[in-house]
Amino acid sequence: MQLHVTPAPRRRMIVGISGATGIIYGLRILEVLRLLDIEAHLVMSKPGERTLAYETDLKMRDVRAMADFSYGDADIGAAIASGSFRTMGMIVAPCSVRSLSAIATGNTDGLLTRAADVCLKERRRVVLMFRETPLHAGHIGAMAQATANGAIVFPPVPAFYDRPASLDEMVNHTVGRVLDLYDLDAGLVRRWSGKPERTPPEAAGRSEILAKERV
């Protein structure tokens, strides 16, 4: 039997943006994936599109241009809806209560939640940047069920040990910690050394790196 070996494709990451506040996290992840030469596959829910209008001055065409491939949430026949389409996994940033609940129960209602469910069944990493507070028992139960299914629930809680000087630095640190879960290092995280340190002068320039890329 003759085998045909094809070259390995670029590493791929699915990015889902749902209808919760904090769309900056999804946008920043897309920016960083491009810098790391990771092929980004974007799916955005309709509520996510509304959040884009509320929280930014960007248009949908601008966000689609940040990804290598973009799909509508109703496109359940898209490549990312199949387990045979190999990826590193998926990040939902931000992740709404509705999306979390659908992923937790497997009751998928669109491409975003279907893609997450596919990654879980294929035992690929799924990180849910859940944006809700305070929490009631239903939220906590859904987080527990999603975790039992293999997802990682990652509320974007900021860290202050590195003394962030801006909102941009806080976002970068959180995004860097999420990407750590995929063994991707974009140099956004100042690693804890075991003792507090003064913020080095070069730390002030970290947020400028991505800012220059966006110009």
C-alpha positions as CSV (number, residue, x, y, z in Angstrom):
1,M,0.0,0.0,0.0
2,Q,1.4,3.4,-1.0
3,L,1.1,6.2,1.5
4,H,0.9,9.8,0.6
5,V,2.4,12.0,3.3
6,T,1.3,15.6,3.2
7,P,3.3,18.4,4.8
8,A,2.1,19.5,8.3
9,P,-0.2,22.6,8.0
10,R,0.3,25.7,10.1
11,R,-0.9,25.4,13.6
12,R,-4.5,26.4,13.9
13,M,-6.5,28.0,16.7
14,I,-10.3,28.6,16.8
15,V,-11.3,31.8,18.4
16,G,-14.9,32.3,19.5
17,I,-16.3,35.7,20.4
18,S,-19.7,35.6,22.1
19,G,-22.0,38.2,23.5
20,A,-20.4,39.1,26.8
21,T,-18.5,42.2,27.8
22,G,-14.8,42.1,27.3
23,I,-14.5,41.8,23.6
24,I,-11.0,43.3,23.8
25,Y,-9.8,39.9,25.0
26,G,-10.8,38.2,21.8
27,L,-9.4,40.9,19.6
28,R,-6.1,40.9,21.4
29,I,-5.9,37.1,21.1
30,L,-6.4,37.5,17.3
31,E,-3.6,40.1,17.2
32,V,-1.2,37.9,19.1
33,L,-1.9,34.7,17.1
34,R,-1.0,36.6,14.0
35,L,2.3,37.7,15.5
36,L,3.0,34.0,16.5
37,D,2.0,32.8,13.0
38,I,-0.9,30.7,14.3
39,E,-3.7,30.3,11.8
40,A,-6.7,31.8,13.4
41,H,-10.3,30.6,12.6
42,L,-12.8,33.1,14.0
43,V,-16.5,32.5,14.7
44,M,-18.6,35.3,16.3
45,S,-22.1,35.0,17.6
46,K,-24.7,37.7,16.8
47,P,-24.7,39.0,20.4
48,G,-20.9,39.2,20.0
49,E,-21.4,41.4,17.0
50,R,-23.6,43.7,19.1
51,T,-21.0,43.8,21.8
52,L,-18.4,44.8,19.2
53,A,-20.5,47.9,18.4
54,Y,-21.0,48.7,22.1
55,E,-17.4,48.4,23.1
56,T,-15.3,49.4,20.1
57,D,-15.4,51.6,17.0
58,L,-14.5,48.6,14.8
59,K,-16.7,47.1,12.1
60,M,-17.2,43.4,11.5
61,R,-15.0,43.6,8.4
62,D,-12.2,44.9,10.5
63,V,-12.5,41.9,12.9
64,R,-12.7,39.4,10.1
65,A,-9.6,40.8,8.6
66,M,-7.7,40.0,11.9
67,A,-8.3,36.3,11.3
68,D,-7.1,34.0,8.6
69,F,-10.6,32.5,8.2
70,S,-14.0,33.8,9.5
71,Y,-17.3,32.0,9.8
72,G,-20.9,33.0,10.6
73,D,-22.4,31.4,13.7
74,A,-25.1,29.9,11.5
75,D,-22.6,28.1,9.2
76,I,-22.8,24.7,10.9
77,G,-21.2,23.1,7.9
78,A,-17.9,25.1,8.3
79,A,-14.6,23.3,8.6
80,I,-14.3,23.9,12.3
81,A,-17.6,22.0,12.9
82,S,-15.8,18.7,12.1
83,G,-13.4,16.8,14.3
84,S,-11.5,15.8,11.3
85,F,-10.3,19.4,10.9
86,R,-7.3,19.4,13.1
87,T,-6.6,22.4,15.4
88,M,-4.8,23.2,18.6
89,G,-8.2,23.8,20.2
90,M,-10.4,26.8,20.9
91,I,-10.5,29.9,23.0
92,V,-13.9,31.6,23.6
93,A,-13.1,35.2,24.5
94,P,-15.3,36.5,26.0
95,C,-17.6,33.6,26.9
96,S,-21.2,34.4,27.8
97,V,-23.4,32.5,30.2
98,R,-25.4,31.2,27.3
99,S,-22.4,29.9,25.4
100,L,-20.9,28.4,28.6
101,S,-24.2,26.6,29.3
102,A,-24.5,25.2,25.8
103,I,-20.9,24.0,25.8
104,A,-21.4,22.5,29.3
105,T,-24.4,20.5,28.3
106,G,-23.5,19.7,24.7
107,N,-26.7,21.3,23.6
108,T,-25.1,23.4,20.9
109,D,-27.1,26.0,19.1
110,G,-24.7,27.4,16.5
111,L,-21.2,27.1,15.1
112,L,-19.4,28.7,18.1
113,T,-20.7,26.2,20.6
114,R,-20.6,23.3,18.1
115,A,-16.9,24.0,17.4
116,A,-16.2,24.0,21.2
117,D,-18.1,20.7,21.6
118,V,-16.1,19.2,18.7
119,C,-12.8,20.2,20.3
120,L,-13.9,18.7,23.6
121,K,-15.0,15.4,22.0
122,E,-11.6,15.2,20.2
123,R,-9.9,15.9,23.6
124,R,-8.5,19.2,22.4
125,R,-8.0,22.1,24.8
126,V,-10.9,24.6,25.1
127,V,-10.5,27.7,27.3
128,L,-13.6,29.7,28.2
129,M,-13.0,33.2,29.3
130,F,-16.3,33.4,31.3
131,R,-17.5,36.9,31.9
132,E,-20.1,37.1,34.6
133,T,-20.3,38.3,38.2
134,P,-21.7,37.8,40.8
135,L,-22.5,34.2,40.3
136,H,-25.5,32.1,41.2
137,A,-25.7,28.3,41.6
138,G,-26.7,27.8,38.0
139,H,-23.5,29.6,36.8
140,I,-21.3,27.6,39.1
141,G,-23.0,24.3,38.1
142,A,-22.4,25.1,34.4
143,M,-18.8,25.9,35.1
144,A,-18.4,22.6,37.0
145,Q,-20.0,20.7,34.1
146,A,-17.9,22.4,31.5
147,T,-14.8,21.5,33.5
148,A,-15.9,17.9,33.9
149,N,-16.3,17.8,30.1
150,G,-12.7,18.9,29.7
151,A,-12.9,22.6,29.3
152,I,-10.9,25.1,31.2
153,V,-12.9,27.9,32.7
154,F,-10.7,31.0,32.8
155,P,-12.4,34.2,34.1
156,P,-10.2,37.1,33.0
157,V,-9.3,38.1,36.5
158,P,-6.4,40.6,36.4
159,A,-3.1,40.1,38.2
160,F,-1.5,43.0,40.1
161,Y,1.9,41.5,41.2
162,D,3.6,43.0,38.2
163,R,2.1,46.4,38.9
164,P,0.4,47.1,35.5
165,A,0.6,50.7,34.4
166,S,-2.4,50.6,32.1
167,L,-5.5,48.6,31.1
168,D,-3.6,47.5,28.0
169,E,-1.0,45.8,30.2
170,M,-3.7,44.1,32.3
171,V,-5.3,42.7,29.1
172,N,-1.9,41.6,27.7
173,H,-1.1,39.7,30.9
174,T,-4.4,37.8,30.9
175,V,-4.1,37.0,27.3
176,G,-0.6,35.8,27.8
177,R,-1.7,33.5,30.6
178,V,-4.4,32.0,28.4
179,L,-1.9,31.4,25.7
180,D,0.4,29.7,28.2
181,L,-2.2,26.9,28.4
182,Y,-1.3,26.1,24.7
183,D,2.4,26.5,25.3
184,L,2.4,29.7,23.3
185,D,4.6,32.5,24.7
186,A,4.3,36.0,23.1
187,G,6.3,37.7,25.8
188,L,3.3,39.3,27.4
189,V,3.7,37.8,30.9
190,R,6.2,39.0,33.5
191,R,6.9,35.7,35.2
192,W,6.7,35.6,39.0
193,S,10.2,35.1,40.5
194,G,9.3,34.3,44.1
195,K,9.7,37.9,45.3
196,P,8.2,41.2,44.5
197,E,10.2,43.4,42.1
198,R,9.9,46.9,40.9
199,T,8.4,47.2,37.5
200,P,11.4,47.3,35.1
201,P,11.5,50.3,32.6
202,E,11.2,47.9,29.7
203,A,7.8,46.7,31.0
204,A,6.3,50.0,30.1
205,G,7.0,49.2,26.4
206,R,5.2,45.8,26.3
207,S,1.9,47.4,25.4
208,E,3.6,49.4,22.7
209,I,4.6,46.2,20.8
210,L,1.1,45.3,19.8
211,A,0.1,48.9,19.4
212,K,2.7,49.3,16.7
213,E,1.5,46.1,15.0
214,R,-2.0,47.6,14.9
215,V,-1.0,50.8,13.2
